[in-house]
Amino acid sequence: MKASGSVLLCGVGGQGILLASEITSYALLGAGFDVKKSEVHGMAQRGGSVVAHLRYGEKVYSPLIEAGTAGIEVAFEMLEALRYLTFLNRQSRVILNTQRILPAPVASGSEKYPDDVLDQLRERGLSVFPVDAFETARSLGENRAVNMVLVGALSVFLPVDEGIFLEVIGKRVPQKFRKVNREAFLQGKEIVKTIQEVEK
Amino acid sequence: MAMKKLNPVGTKDGILLSGNEAVALGAYEAGVKVASAYPGTPSTEILETLCTYEGIYSEWAPNEKVALEVALGACFAGVRALATMKHVGLNVAADPLFTSAYTGVRGGLVIVTADDPEMHSSQNEQDNRNYAFAAKVPMLEPSDPAEAKEFVKIAYTLSEEFDTPVLLRTTTRIAHVKGIVTTGAVIPAAVTPGIEKIPQKFVMLPAHARKRRQELEKRMGILREFAETFPENRIEWGDRKKGFITSGVSYLYVKEAFPGASVLKLGMAYPFPERLITSFASEVEELFIVEELDPFIELHVKAMGVKCRGKEVIPSTGELNSRIVRNAVSGDGQELPFEPVQIPMRPPNLCPGCPHRGIFYAISKLGVFVAGDIGCYTLAALKPLSSMDSCVCMGASIGTAFGMEKALGKDALGKIVAVIGDSTFMHSGITGLIDVVYNRGFTTVVVLDNRTTGMTGHQPNPSTGVTISGDYTTAVDIEALCRGIGVKNVRTVNPHDIPATLKVLKEEVNRQRENALGARRVSSSAAPRSNGSR
């Protein structure tokens, strides 16, 4: 029986979450899995909270990840990691982009942004992999490559060869952004590998 | 290659498509020639995909009624035609829908309704399976993108074979789910295009309609019989302690929650295969009906005298998922490992540079009741703008403002403003404005013209001068249109100039004449597409 799993990708509209989930889906498809991915358009496009469910396995029925069962959460934004906590369990891994994007109620001063997101996740026993994806992308000269840094980080935990990911990125990303997106992917992967080395 | 925009990556086993992209592919493979729609989540991407195929005329219509009429006309001319819309759009198109059931078709006619349980991006969560029953039109209900594509093709075959429009219902978790779809052969249409005059079929005056009414009943009888052996109404036998009758995405949740159970999957949501249902029910110990929203299947099964459990355990509101289904049916719920945490909400915002901010800021200074409408600008109801006081359906702003004015008489002067976006005004605002003029109102109507249909993803509309394909066309001149209707004071302001906007607004809301005020500013983030940009 083939491996199966689920990845919940969440963040803020405009961060490239849908493309990230698309590339991951294609990579899994390329590795021979059945894949279903669910997303919601419309209101989410306007800087609102965005979430995509991705499930893979030999045969996938439901397009939605069941609460309490997500294998991996990829949070493109710190606060959003907490918003979808009910999808996780103690064995879940969290890839956490340490970027903060202030929601309107915080920006207008009526609410406070929690300053202990990482602690809140860790005190629940979750394996957290913090990645400064924005800084990584910026250092590569392409702020929009945040999503590919996180796909790279995610790839460490998926049963898909690196070559398949790189091929998919090559096909899905316009020519002039290919090199930087592949580089972003590799750096994201490296960051998680380094964390794993340190924790050993 | 006809598929210009489809995802280039795939394996021999298929390509990853959303339900909407799959419907478009199905329409292409069914040889559809004319497709019309008004954008609406979660249906929009069907036409956005279809317009990239060669050999198909695709268009954004001003509203869903027109879209269905265009598709109906195309099918009268003997080609396969498609109209797509969100669930509430079918309310607008209900008039042609009900009578198209009488006329029947020449070329195949398929109407896609994309429902939105959970109201991810809608003002209600009506269950459009009820339309199939009410209009006496067969409805197919796929469960995932792969089925969506196949069902579109089946729908065209049924439409022509049974001389009927066919409804295809998706929901958000089909429309916006991506799954593996395989491409197939293009099937030929059974009808030759051309003009045929068949008044007893196409002219629904009472004498003809009464005869077609009889035809319609006869047709439904034949379709009921067809449903008994329709391969997409299928039984998957398993453990017979629990049996499930289900359709659409709910089928997937049942398979996930009870992988070993017996399931009767209804690919045709209406009409029902009564003998198949009866025989399935008699073979299982306990029968559950699992469906989102209304007890559509359940009521029918119960009316047949078959004992079953449905809405007494399955929620009637919102989406289902495998966890809800498992807990509801088994009657116990496992606690989740983690409780939700209280964190700040992240509501969607207006786009950077959006001209609506300025106009709503100005309106908020007037202290008036703002009769609002459907679009991005409905976000003005939220903090910090907090300047919308009603929002019901497409185009309702003008009629509701005018109704309030008639209820309050002179006391309403200076106290009510209607706001409506450019695309919504084209959709169904114009007739409301005609009522104001005709019946001597003094309503102030603010047309928020940002030259795009923003909420659904920046589609062009009749006032933008651009078609769905990105070609230039005649732009409806909103100011000239208002003057043509008979509006005496039409003024145009730049809402980024807030003091000037506020001055004009103050003058107009207190003026005891019919008004229409256009707030026009091309938004930098929402500029209409130009030719060749896509």
Boltz contact constraints between the chains, C-beta under 6 A:
constraints:
  - contact:
      token1: [A, 25]
      token2: [B, 16]
      max_distance: 6.0
  - contact:
      token1: [A, 26]
      token2: [B, 9]
      max_distance: 6.0
  - contact:
      token1: [A, 29]
      token2: [B, 16]
      max_distance: 6.0
  - contact:
      token1: [A, 36]
      token2: [B, 179]
      max_distance: 6.0
  - contact:
      token1: [A, 37]
      token2: [B, 178]
      max_distance: 6.0
  - contact:
      token1: [A, 38]
      token2: [B, 173]
      max_distance: 6.0
  - contact:
      token1: [A, 38]
      token2: [B, 177]
      max_distance: 6.0
  - contact:
      token1: [A, 39]
      token2: [B, 176]
      max_distance: 6.0
  - contact:
      token1: [A, 40]
      token2: [B, 120]
      max_distance: 6.0
  - contact:
      token1: [A, 40]
      token2: [B, 176]
      max_distance: 6.0
  - contact:
      token1: [A, 41]
      token2: [B, 41]
      max_distance: 6.0
  - contact:
      token1: [A, 41]
      token2: [B, 176]
      max_distance: 6.0
  - contact:
      token1: [A, 42]
      token2: [B, 41]
      max_distance: 6.0
  - contact:
      token1: [A, 42]
      token2: [B, 121]
      max_distance: 6.0
  - contact:
      token1: [A, 43]
      token2: [B, 121]
      max_distance: 6.0
  - contact:
      token1: [A, 43]
      token2: [B, 348]
      max_distance: 6.0
  - contact:
      token1: [A, 46]
      token2: [B, 348]
      max_distance: 6.0
  - contact:
      token1: [A, 46]
      token2: [B, 349]
      max_distance: 6.0
  - contact:
      token1: [A, 47]
      token2: [B, 348]
      max_distance: 6.0
  - contact:
      token1: [A, 47]
      token2: [B, 349]
      max_distance: 6.0
  - contact:
      token1: [A, 48]
      token2: [B, 346]
      max_distance: 6.0
  - contact:
      token1: [A, 48]
      token2: [B, 348]
      max_distance: 6.0
  - contact:
      token1: [A, 49]
      token2: [B, 346]
      max_distance: 6.0
  - contact:
      token1: [A, 61]
      token2: [B, 252]
      max_distance: 6.0
  - contact:
      token1: [A, 61]
      token2: [B, 255]
      max_distance: 6.0
  - contact:
      token1: [A, 61]
      token2: [B, 256]
      max_distance: 6.0
  - contact:
      token1: [A, 62]
      token2: [B, 252]
      max_distance: 6.0
  - contact:
      token1: [A, 62]
      token2: [B, 253]
      max_distance: 6.0
  - contact:
      token1: [A, 62]
      token2: [B, 256]
      max_distance: 6.0
  - contact:
      token1: [A, 62]
      token2: [B, 322]
      max_distance: 6.0
  - contact:
      token1: [A, 63]
      token2: [B, 173]
      max_distance: 6.0
  - contact:
      token1: [A, 63]
      token2: [B, 177]
      max_distance: 6.0
  - contact:
      token1: [A, 64]
      token2: [B, 321]
      max_distance: 6.0
  - contact:
      token1: [A, 66]
      token2: [B, 322]
      max_distance: 6.0
  - contact:
      token1: [A, 66]
      token2: [B, 323]
      max_distance: 6.0
  - contact:
      token1: [A, 67]
      token2: [B, 323]
      max_distance: 6.0
  - contact:
      token1: [A, 67]
      token2: [B, 336]
      max_distance: 6.0
  - contact:
      token1: [A, 68]
      token2: [B, 336]
      max_distance: 6.0
  - contact:
      token1: [A, 68]
      token2: [B, 337]
      max_distance: 6.0
  - contact:
      token1: [A, 79]
      token2: [B, 343]
      max_distance: 6.0
  - contact:
      token1: [A, 82]
      token2: [B, 341]
      max_distance: 6.0
  - contact:
      token1: [A, 82]
      token2: [B, 343]
      max_distance: 6.0
  - contact:
      token1: [A, 85]
      token2: [B, 338]
      max_distance: 6.0
  - contact:
      token1: [A, 85]
      token2: [B, 341]
      max_distance: 6.0
  - contact:
      token1: [A, 86]
      token2: [B, 336]
      max_distance: 6.0
  - contact:
      token1: [A, 86]
      token2: [B, 338]
      max_distance: 6.0
  - contact:
      token1: [A, 86]
      token2: [B, 340]
      max_distance: 6.0
  - contact:
      token1: [A, 88]
      token2: [B, 338]
      max_distance: 6.0
  - contact:
      token1: [A, 89]
      token2: [B, 337]
      max_distance: 6.0
  - contact:
      token1: [A, 90]
      token2: [B, 337]
      max_distance: 6.0
  - contact:
      token1: [A, 103]
      token2: [B, 344]
      max_distance: 6.0
  - contact:
      token1: [A, 103]
      token2: [B, 346]
      max_distance: 6.0
  - contact:
      token1: [A, 104]
      token2: [B, 347]
      max_distance: 6.0
  - contact:
      token1: [A, 105]
      token2: [B, 344]
      max_distance: 6.0
  - contact:
      token1: [A, 106]
      token2: [B, 344]
      max_distance: 6.0
  - contact:
      token1: [A, 108]
      token2: [B, 384]
      max_distance: 6.0
  - contact:
      token1: [A, 111]
      token2: [B, 344]
      max_distance: 6.0
  - contact:
      token1: [A, 168]
      token2: [B, 9]
      max_distance: 6.0
  - contact:
      token1: [A, 171]
      token2: [B, 8]
      max_distance: 6.0
  - contact:
      token1: [A, 171]
      token2: [B, 9]
      max_distance: 6.0
